[in-house]
Amino acid sequence: MQALGELDLPGGRLITYITVRSGLAFVLGMLIAIFIGRKIIQRLQLMQVGEIVRNLGLEGQMAKKGTPTMGGVIILISTLVPCLLVANLSNVYMLLLLFATLWLGMIGFIDDYKKLQKHNKDGIKGKYKIIGQVGIALIVAAVMYLNPNMGIVENKEILSPDTNRVEEVVYEDELVKTPQTTIPFVKNNNFNYSWLTEWMGKYAETGGWIAFFLVTVFLVTATSNGANLTDGLDGLACGLSAINGTALAIMAYLGSNIIYSSYLNIMYIPGSEEMVVYMAALVGALVGFLWYNAAPAQVFMGDTGSLMLGGIIAIFAILTRKELLLPILCGIFYIEDLSVMVQVAYFKRTGGKRIFKMTPLHHHFQMAGNSGIQALIQRPLQPIPESKIVTRFCIIGIILAVITFVTLKIR
């Protein structure tokens, strides 16, 4: 479709604008998800690809039994097709995102397939999931390190001699390869991982890249698993991912435009504007998927969708040098992670006692307090309806997204 911009047609050049192509990607992603979603759901029903549910005593839980799963295929198709149609496929950021989408989607698909094949909740072993997540994280970090087109243009502040306030933000003339990122809540919000390894002397830069690799592995793994754990209520993981994706798309657009980058005093990343098109397609796909995934869900995304969503959100943030903002933006994903880790550790240490009534955390709110489960935290005493939990978590997700943006202007 970009070839239209080269033709002498009225409005033909519009297709060259990132905003127009992003809008097209969003609409296409949403429409494809809505129109092919019904066909895929019907096909999954014919194949008897239904959710396997264990009775944990949660309200409305058993009604989900038999609901088609592996609906993440809808999200994958509805994201990839718009990108293939309207994106610049020579852009390294776009190619890396498409590759990561297929990689993570395949891990989730195999996991879902194994669960259905065995007719239980045991898919592929956890260590193999981790290996897959670590693998794509290392590939992303390695490409960022090796590719000469994936760098930043450093921003520098010119201070007024009278007031010592920032008078102007200027940028260097060339692209630089550096393990530099954005850090919240500090005056100079550019952080170089090499600062952590200054003790290595002339090898400090190499040490900084090693630190960057380790952070990339941790964040991709944690965010992917966090989204996977959050996918337990109708529309929850889908809604939160759409919120996070929208916030990251805006950040990518700001960071790829030298005017907005200068105003916000953030690093300028040439070429990263193409990622906005990708994220617009993904958010459109999520909105279309939510058409069927909203309570009561007609289809679940399964690991095919949730593992991919969390991993892609982390990779997108890493590519835009905003990965250290993820603990704020994706706070709910990480809290879900921590709730399980803390619960398991406490359970083992105390010989069977619990902190929460049930984990991941969203299930804690579904259970009545003092119902025979010995947990340190019994409130709320009355179970909260599933739709209300989802709505409240999404409201918190929006608040966290706003706070993430606020950190860019806190100086």
One Martini backbone bead per residue (centre of mass of N, CA, C, O) as a GRO file, in nm:
protein
  411
    1MET     BB    1   0.052   0.066  -0.012
    2GLN     BB    2   0.301   0.260  -0.033
    3ALA     BB    3   0.291   0.292  -0.350
    4LEU     BB    4   0.071   0.513  -0.355
    5GLY     BB    5   0.268   0.753  -0.284
    6GLU     BB    6   0.398   0.743  -0.591
    7LEU     BB    7   0.134   0.833  -0.692
    8ASP     BB    8  -0.072   1.060  -0.887
    9LEU     BB    9  -0.292   1.088  -0.636
   10PRO     BB   10  -0.545   1.172  -0.454
   11GLY     BB   11  -0.408   1.116  -0.140
   12GLY     BB   12  -0.158   0.917  -0.181
   13ARG     BB   13   0.045   1.038   0.047
   14LEU     BB   14  -0.094   0.948   0.311
   15ILE     BB   15   0.045   0.660   0.333
   16THR     BB   16   0.324   0.793   0.445
   17TYR     BB   17   0.187   0.828   0.710
   18ILE     BB   18   0.187   0.710   1.021
   19THR     BB   19  -0.102   0.782   1.114
   20VAL     BB   20  -0.248   0.647   0.876
   21ARG     BB   21  -0.125   0.360   0.898
   22SER     BB   22  -0.216   0.318   1.190
   23GLY     BB   23  -0.519   0.347   1.141
   24LEU     BB   24  -0.538   0.114   0.940
   25ALA     BB   25  -0.425  -0.107   1.127
   26PHE     BB   26  -0.644  -0.088   1.340
   27VAL     BB   27  -0.894  -0.142   1.165
   28LEU     BB   28  -0.800  -0.408   1.042
   29GLY     BB   29  -0.754  -0.561   1.305
   30MET     BB   30  -1.045  -0.541   1.409
   31LEU     BB   31  -1.201  -0.660   1.162
   32ILE     BB   32  -1.057  -0.928   1.141
   33ALA     BB   33  -1.128  -1.027   1.427
   34ILE     BB   34  -1.436  -1.017   1.391
   35PHE     BB   35  -1.469  -1.188   1.120
   36ILE     BB   36  -1.275  -1.439   1.195
   37GLY     BB   37  -1.358  -1.514   1.482
   38ARG     BB   38  -1.616  -1.678   1.431
   39LYS     BB   39  -1.486  -1.896   1.251
   40ILE     BB   40  -1.276  -1.992   1.461
   41ILE     BB   41  -1.473  -2.068   1.684
   42GLN     BB   42  -1.628  -2.279   1.521
   43ARG     BB   43  -1.382  -2.456   1.466
   44LEU     BB   44  -1.309  -2.513   1.764
   45GLN     BB   45  -1.578  -2.651   1.829
   46LEU     BB   46  -1.550  -2.885   1.625
   47MET     BB   47  -1.264  -2.968   1.766
   48GLN     BB   48  -1.295  -2.950   2.078
   49VAL     BB   49  -1.150  -2.670   2.189
   50GLY     BB   50  -1.161  -2.677   2.522
   51GLU     BB   51  -1.171  -2.577   2.831
   52ILE     BB   52  -0.990  -2.664   3.120
   53VAL     BB   53  -1.159  -2.720   3.436
   54ARG     BB   54  -1.110  -2.655   3.772
   55ASN     BB   55  -1.258  -2.693   4.079
   56LEU     BB   56  -1.227  -2.392   4.301
   57GLY     BB   57  -1.499  -2.232   4.393
   58LEU     BB   58  -1.574  -2.033   4.172
   59GLU     BB   59  -1.766  -1.805   4.043
   60GLY     BB   60  -1.853  -1.930   3.724
   61GLN     BB   61  -1.633  -2.141   3.643
   62MET     BB   62  -1.789  -2.395   3.514
   63ALA     BB   63  -1.912  -2.228   3.271
   64LYS     BB   64  -1.626  -2.239   3.106
   65LYS     BB   65  -1.658  -2.511   3.017
   66GLY     BB   66  -1.571  -2.558   2.672
   67THR     BB   67  -1.447  -2.310   2.596
   68PRO     BB   68  -1.277  -2.185   2.359
   69THR     BB   69  -0.944  -2.201   2.274
   70MET     BB   70  -0.676  -2.048   2.109
   71GLY     BB   71  -0.756  -1.736   2.033
   72GLY     BB   72  -0.473  -1.613   1.970
   73VAL     BB   73  -0.488  -1.655   1.664
   74ILE     BB   74  -0.654  -1.403   1.608
   75ILE     BB   75  -0.439  -1.200   1.700
   76LEU     BB   76  -0.214  -1.282   1.510
   77ILE     BB   77  -0.356  -1.237   1.237
   78SER     BB   78  -0.462  -0.935   1.308
   79THR     BB   79  -0.157  -0.832   1.314
   80LEU     BB   80   0.000  -0.936   1.061
   81VAL     BB   81  -0.168  -0.845   0.817
   82PRO     BB   82  -0.154  -0.531   0.845
   83CYS     BB   83   0.157  -0.523   0.838
   84LEU     BB   84   0.186  -0.647   0.550
   85LEU     BB   85   0.017  -0.408   0.412
   86VAL     BB   86   0.134  -0.113   0.570
   87ALA     BB   87   0.419  -0.178   0.623
   88ASN     BB   88   0.769  -0.150   0.663
   89LEU     BB   89   0.962  -0.438   0.575
   90SER     BB   90   1.262  -0.287   0.606
   91ASN     BB   91   1.225  -0.256   0.903
   92VAL     BB   92   1.382  -0.370   1.183
   93TYR     BB   93   1.163  -0.334   1.397
   94MET     BB   94   0.937  -0.481   1.249
   95LEU     BB   95   1.078  -0.753   1.203
   96LEU     BB   96   1.127  -0.816   1.504
   97LEU     BB   97   0.827  -0.817   1.592
   98LEU     BB   98   0.728  -1.038   1.401
   99PHE     BB   99   0.919  -1.258   1.501
  100ALA     BB  100   0.832  -1.250   1.802
  101THR     BB  101   0.536  -1.320   1.756
  102LEU     BB  102   0.585  -1.603   1.636
  103TRP     BB  103   0.754  -1.722   1.860
  104LEU     BB  104   0.555  -1.683   2.103
  105GLY     BB  105   0.305  -1.807   1.969
  106MET     BB  106   0.429  -2.093   1.940
  107ILE     BB  107   0.469  -2.157   2.235
  108GLY     BB  108   0.167  -2.127   2.313
  109PHE     BB  109   0.052  -2.333   2.111
  110ILE     BB  110   0.199  -2.583   2.219
  111ASP     BB  111   0.085  -2.565   2.502
  112ASP     BB  112  -0.214  -2.589   2.428
  113TYR     BB  113  -0.195  -2.856   2.272
  114LYS     BB  114  -0.095  -3.029   2.510
  115LYS     BB  115  -0.338  -2.988   2.694
  116LEU     BB  116  -0.550  -3.109   2.494
  117GLN     BB  117  -0.411  -3.383   2.451
  118LYS     BB  118  -0.416  -3.451   2.780
  119HIS     BB  119  -0.664  -3.325   2.936
  120ASN     BB  120  -0.502  -3.083   3.081
  121LYS     BB  121  -0.287  -2.834   3.248
  122ASP     BB  122  -0.039  -2.982   3.108
  123GLY     BB  123   0.202  -2.874   2.930
  124ILE     BB  124   0.470  -2.754   2.887
  125LYS     BB  125   0.742  -2.711   3.035
  126GLY     BB  126   0.856  -2.444   3.204
  127LYS     BB  127   1.152  -2.448   3.098
  128TYR     BB  128   1.073  -2.417   2.795
  129LYS     BB  129   0.947  -2.143   2.815
  130ILE     BB  130   1.193  -1.998   2.925
  131ILE     BB  131   1.379  -2.060   2.689
  132GLY     BB  132   1.207  -1.908   2.479
  133GLN     BB  133   1.214  -1.630   2.619
  134VAL     BB  134   1.520  -1.602   2.637
  135GLY     BB  135   1.579  -1.631   2.337
  136ILE     BB  136   1.428  -1.374   2.232
  137ALA     BB  137   1.576  -1.175   2.414
  138LEU     BB  138   1.862  -1.227   2.298
  139ILE     BB  139   1.797  -1.154   2.007
  140VAL     BB  140   1.712  -0.862   2.055
  141ALA     BB  141   1.973  -0.767   2.194
  142ALA     BB  142   2.168  -0.849   1.962
  143VAL     BB  143   2.047  -0.671   1.740
  144MET     BB  144   2.086  -0.401   1.893
  145TYR     BB  145   2.402  -0.437   1.903
  146LEU     BB  146   2.465  -0.505   1.582
  147ASN     BB  147   2.283  -0.302   1.454
  148PRO     BB  148   2.347   0.008   1.295
  149ASN     BB  149   2.023   0.112   1.295
  150MET     BB  150   2.019   0.065   1.627
  151GLY     BB  151   1.984   0.371   1.768
  152ILE     BB  152   2.075   0.689   1.900
  153VAL     BB  153   1.998   1.033   1.975
  154GLU     BB  154   2.141   1.245   2.169
  155ASN     BB  155   2.051   1.442   2.446
  156LYS     BB  156   2.099   1.797   2.526
  157GLU     BB  157   2.146   2.044   2.763
  158ILE     BB  158   2.074   2.396   2.772
  159LEU     BB  159   2.172   2.633   2.995
  160SER     BB  160   2.101   2.897   3.177
  161PRO     BB  161   2.314   3.128   3.326
  162ASP     BB  162   2.093   3.262   3.515
  163THR     BB  163   1.881   3.003   3.600
  164ASN     BB  164   1.964   2.698   3.530
  165ARG     BB  165   1.777   2.636   3.298
  166VAL     BB  166   1.623   2.493   3.044
  167GLU     BB  167   1.651   2.623   2.712
  168GLU     BB  168   1.764   2.365   2.544
  169VAL     BB  169   1.735   2.092   2.306
  170VAL     BB  170   1.990   1.887   2.176
  171TYR     BB  171   2.139   1.708   1.898
  172GLU     BB  172   2.312   1.498   1.754
  173ASP     BB  173   2.435   1.397   1.427
  174GLU     BB  174   2.451   1.092   1.529
  175LEU     BB  175   2.442   0.763   1.557
  176VAL     BB  176   2.435   0.559   1.853
  177LYS     BB  177   2.595   0.302   2.041
  178THR     BB  178   2.402   0.238   2.339
  179PRO     BB  179   2.321   0.147   2.682
  180GLN     BB  180   2.044   0.327   2.669
  181THR     BB  181   1.787   0.482   2.879
  182THR     BB  182   1.488   0.519   3.062
  183ILE     BB  183   1.430   0.702   3.369
  184PRO     BB  184   1.246   0.758   3.638
  185PHE     BB  185   1.237   1.031   3.861
  186VAL     BB  186   1.452   1.212   3.704
  187LYS     BB  187   1.608   1.468   3.567
  188ASN     BB  188   1.807   1.277   3.411
  189ASN     BB  189   1.645   1.028   3.203
  190ASN     BB  190   1.925   0.914   3.129
  191PHE     BB  191   2.043   0.571   3.117
  192ASN     BB  192   2.351   0.398   3.167
  193TYR     BB  193   2.468   0.081   3.208
  194SER     BB  194   2.775   0.162   3.233
  195TRP     BB  195   2.755   0.287   3.521
  196LEU     BB  196   2.760  -0.005   3.661
  197THR     BB  197   3.068  -0.064   3.504
  198GLU     BB  198   3.310   0.137   3.574
  199TRP     BB  199   3.504  -0.073   3.723
  200MET     BB  200   3.600  -0.190   3.422
  201GLY     BB  201   3.674   0.049   3.262
  202LYS     BB  202   3.731  -0.014   2.930
  203TYR     BB  203   3.476  -0.237   2.981
  204ALA     BB  204   3.211  -0.081   3.048
  205GLU     BB  205   3.047  -0.105   2.786
  206THR     BB  206   3.031  -0.411   2.785
  207GLY     BB  207   2.898  -0.433   3.063
  208GLY     BB  208   2.644  -0.272   2.985
  209TRP     BB  209   2.541  -0.479   2.776
  210ILE     BB  210   2.515  -0.713   2.971
  211ALA     BB  211   2.307  -0.576   3.150
  212PHE     BB  212   2.099  -0.542   2.925
  213PHE     BB  213   2.057  -0.841   2.868
  214LEU     BB  214   1.952  -0.916   3.152
  215VAL     BB  215   1.710  -0.723   3.156
  216THR     BB  216   1.572  -0.837   2.906
  217VAL     BB  217   1.524  -1.122   3.011
  218PHE     BB  218   1.361  -1.049   3.262
  219LEU     BB  219   1.127  -0.880   3.128
  220VAL     BB  220   1.020  -1.084   2.925
  221THR     BB  221   0.958  -1.308   3.128
  222ALA     BB  222   0.782  -1.151   3.335
  223THR     BB  223   0.567  -1.034   3.137
  224SER     BB  224   0.474  -1.294   3.002
  225ASN     BB  225   0.388  -1.439   3.270
  226GLY     BB  226   0.198  -1.217   3.372
  227ALA     BB  227  -0.008  -1.234   3.141
  228ASN     BB  228  -0.069  -1.534   3.180
  229LEU     BB  229  -0.184  -1.503   3.476
  230THR     BB  230  -0.405  -1.281   3.403
  231ASP     BB  231  -0.550  -1.504   3.221
  232GLY     BB  232  -0.857  -1.557   3.417
  233LEU     BB  233  -1.044  -1.334   3.295
  234ASP     BB  234  -1.276  -1.181   3.123
  235GLY     BB  235  -1.078  -0.938   2.949
  236LEU     BB  236  -0.817  -0.873   3.113
  237ALA     BB  237  -0.559  -0.913   2.938
  238CYS     BB  238  -0.673  -0.761   2.695
  239GLY     BB  239  -0.725  -0.482   2.825
  240LEU     BB  240  -0.439  -0.430   2.942
  241SER     BB  241  -0.284  -0.458   2.673
  242ALA     BB  242  -0.424  -0.220   2.530
  243ILE     BB  243  -0.328  -0.004   2.726
  244ASN     BB  244  -0.022  -0.056   2.705
  245GLY     BB  245  -0.002  -0.032   2.395
  246THR     BB  246  -0.097   0.261   2.369
  247ALA     BB  247   0.125   0.390   2.540
  248LEU     BB  248   0.368   0.283   2.368
  249ALA     BB  249   0.286   0.411   2.100
  250ILE     BB  250   0.313   0.703   2.193
  251MET     BB  251   0.611   0.684   2.275
  252ALA     BB  252   0.716   0.606   1.994
  253TYR     BB  253   0.622   0.862   1.852
  254LEU     BB  254   0.779   1.065   2.025
  255GLY     BB  255   1.071   0.924   1.983
  256SER     BB  256   1.048   0.963   1.647
  257ASN     BB  257   1.019   1.276   1.713
  258ILE     BB  258   1.216   1.552   1.737
  259ILE     BB  259   1.016   1.756   1.855
  260TYR     BB  260   0.897   1.588   2.091
  261SER     BB  261   1.166   1.503   2.213
  262SER     BB  262   1.257   1.790   2.283
  263TYR     BB  263   1.021   1.869   2.468
  264LEU     BB  264   1.068   1.603   2.664
  265ASN     BB  265   1.366   1.519   2.684
  266ILE     BB  266   1.423   1.276   2.481
  267MET     BB  267   1.521   1.031   2.303
  268TYR     BB  268   1.615   0.978   1.970
  269ILE     BB  269   1.458   0.726   1.734
  270PRO     BB  270   1.531   0.631   1.448
  271GLY     BB  271   1.269   0.426   1.291
  272SER     BB  272   1.049   0.375   1.533
  273GLU     BB  273   0.773   0.455   1.393
  274GLU     BB  274   0.691   0.165   1.285
  275MET     BB  275   0.585   0.057   1.563
  276VAL     BB  276   0.310   0.198   1.559
  277VAL     BB  277   0.182   0.016   1.349
  278TYR     BB  278   0.200  -0.244   1.505
  279MET     BB  279   0.043  -0.154   1.765
  280ALA     BB  280  -0.217  -0.079   1.621
  281ALA     BB  281  -0.277  -0.367   1.524
  282LEU     BB  282  -0.283  -0.499   1.806
  283VAL     BB  283  -0.504  -0.326   1.935
  284GLY     BB  284  -0.717  -0.390   1.723
  285ALA     BB  285  -0.716  -0.696   1.780
  286LEU     BB  286  -0.804  -0.669   2.079
  287VAL     BB  287  -1.073  -0.531   2.031
  288GLY     BB  288  -1.187  -0.758   1.853
  289PHE     BB  289  -1.150  -0.986   2.065
  290LEU     BB  290  -1.333  -0.852   2.287
  291TRP     BB  291  -1.601  -0.916   2.147
  292TYR     BB  292  -1.558  -1.233   2.258
  293ASN     BB  293  -1.407  -1.198   2.557
  294ALA     BB  294  -1.625  -1.083   2.691
  295ALA     BB  295  -1.850  -1.098   2.922
  296PRO     BB  296  -1.921  -1.384   2.820
  297ALA     BB  297  -1.703  -1.587   2.693
  298GLN     BB  298  -1.640  -1.738   2.363
  299VAL     BB  299  -1.322  -1.695   2.410
  300PHE     BB  300  -0.986  -1.792   2.454
  301MET     BB  301  -0.646  -1.723   2.418
  302GLY     BB  302  -0.443  -1.839   2.578
  303ASP     BB  303  -0.107  -1.888   2.539
  304THR     BB  304  -0.097  -1.785   2.248
  305GLY     BB  305  -0.160  -1.488   2.359
  306SER     BB  306  -0.033  -1.420   2.646
  307LEU     BB  307   0.270  -1.473   2.593
  308MET     BB  308   0.289  -1.273   2.361
  309LEU     BB  309   0.193  -1.008   2.487
  310GLY     BB  310   0.401  -0.976   2.713
  311GLY     BB  311   0.656  -0.998   2.535
  312ILE     BB  312   0.590  -0.763   2.335
  313ILE     BB  313   0.572  -0.535   2.538
  314ALA     BB  314   0.864  -0.561   2.632
  315ILE     BB  315   1.006  -0.535   2.355
  316PHE     BB  316   0.892  -0.260   2.282
  317ALA     BB  317   1.018  -0.109   2.524
  318ILE     BB  318   1.312  -0.179   2.454
  319LEU     BB  319   1.320  -0.049   2.165
  320THR     BB  320   1.229   0.243   2.307
  321ARG     BB  321   1.381   0.281   2.583
  322LYS     BB  322   1.133   0.185   2.827
  323GLU     BB  323   1.180  -0.062   3.031
  324LEU     BB  324   1.187   0.096   3.322
  325LEU     BB  325   0.860   0.148   3.299
  326LEU     BB  326   0.717  -0.132   3.338
  327PRO     BB  327   0.658  -0.147   3.651
  328ILE     BB  328   0.432   0.061   3.604
  329LEU     BB  329   0.264  -0.009   3.351
  330CYS     BB  330   0.285  -0.342   3.440
  331GLY     BB  331   0.200  -0.382   3.743
  332ILE     BB  332  -0.013  -0.613   3.734
  333PHE     BB  333   0.163  -0.835   3.618
  334TYR     BB  334   0.371  -0.828   3.856
  335ILE     BB  335   0.173  -0.881   4.087
  336GLU     BB  336   0.087  -1.156   3.986
  337ASP     BB  337   0.363  -1.281   4.007
  338LEU     BB  338   0.416  -1.221   4.313
  339SER     BB  339   0.173  -1.367   4.436
  340VAL     BB  340   0.274  -1.649   4.362
  341MET     BB  341   0.557  -1.645   4.487
  342VAL     BB  342   0.472  -1.577   4.779
  343GLN     BB  343   0.272  -1.807   4.823
  344VAL     BB  344   0.466  -2.046   4.778
  345ALA     BB  345   0.682  -1.970   4.986
  346TYR     BB  346   0.492  -1.960   5.236
  347PHE     BB  347   0.373  -2.243   5.213
  348LYS     BB  348   0.647  -2.396   5.248
  349ARG     BB  349   0.746  -2.256   5.519
  350THR     BB  350   0.453  -2.319   5.687
  351GLY     BB  351   0.298  -2.586   5.593
  352GLY     BB  352   0.014  -2.441   5.438
  353LYS     BB  353   0.008  -2.146   5.443
  354ARG     BB  354  -0.149  -1.825   5.368
  355ILE     BB  355  -0.205  -1.507   5.228
  356PHE     BB  356  -0.396  -1.584   5.011
  357LYS     BB  357  -0.671  -1.741   4.902
  358MET     BB  358  -0.571  -1.684   4.597
  359THR     BB  359  -0.383  -1.768   4.304
  360PRO     BB  360  -0.391  -1.531   4.140
  361LEU     BB  361  -0.504  -1.234   4.263
  362HIS     BB  362  -0.789  -1.223   4.121
  363HIS     BB  363  -0.900  -1.476   4.285
  364HIS     BB  364  -0.915  -1.353   4.568
  365PHE     BB  365  -1.180  -1.173   4.492
  366GLN     BB  366  -1.372  -1.437   4.435
  367MET     BB  367  -1.351  -1.501   4.736
  368ALA     BB  368  -1.452  -1.579   5.036
  369GLY     BB  369  -1.428  -1.504   5.351
  370ASN     BB  370  -1.404  -1.741   5.585
  371SER     BB  371  -1.424  -2.041   5.401
  372GLY     BB  372  -1.169  -2.228   5.528
  373ILE     BB  373  -0.936  -2.052   5.439
  374GLN     BB  374  -0.605  -2.008   5.543
  375ALA     BB  375  -0.555  -1.657   5.556
  376LEU     BB  376  -0.428  -1.349   5.615
  377ILE     BB  377  -0.617  -1.253   5.375
  378GLN     BB  378  -0.983  -1.206   5.375
  379ARG     BB  379  -1.011  -0.970   5.205
  380PRO     BB  380  -1.290  -0.992   5.088
  381LEU     BB  381  -1.573  -1.139   5.222
  382GLN     BB  382  -1.700  -1.081   4.951
  383PRO     BB  383  -1.749  -1.164   4.647
  384ILE     BB  384  -1.645  -1.048   4.337
  385PRO     BB  385  -1.737  -0.983   4.047
  386GLU     BB  386  -1.577  -1.034   3.757
  387SER     BB  387  -1.646  -0.767   3.602
  388LYS     BB  388  -1.545  -0.580   3.833
  389ILE     BB  389  -1.254  -0.668   3.844
  390VAL     BB  390  -1.182  -0.595   3.554
  391THR     BB  391  -1.256  -0.295   3.568
  392ARG     BB  392  -1.062  -0.219   3.802
  393PHE     BB  393  -0.799  -0.312   3.672
  394CYS     BB  394  -0.824  -0.121   3.425
  395ILE     BB  395  -0.821   0.140   3.584
  396ILE     BB  396  -0.543   0.093   3.702
  397GLY     BB  397  -0.402   0.076   3.426
  398ILE     BB  398  -0.460   0.370   3.346
  399ILE     BB  399  -0.318   0.505   3.583
  400LEU     BB  400  -0.037   0.385   3.521
  401ALA     BB  401  -0.012   0.516   3.241
  402VAL     BB  402  -0.021   0.807   3.339
  403ILE     BB  403   0.224   0.790   3.528
  404THR     BB  404   0.427   0.720   3.307
  405PHE     BB  405   0.400   0.995   3.162
  406VAL     BB  406   0.473   1.179   3.400
  407THR     BB  407   0.776   1.087   3.422
  408LEU     BB  408   0.871   1.250   3.161
  409LYS     BB  409   0.817   1.547   3.326
  410ILE     BB  410   0.986   1.477   3.563
  411ARG     BB  411   1.256   1.703   3.704
   0.00000   0.00000   0.00000
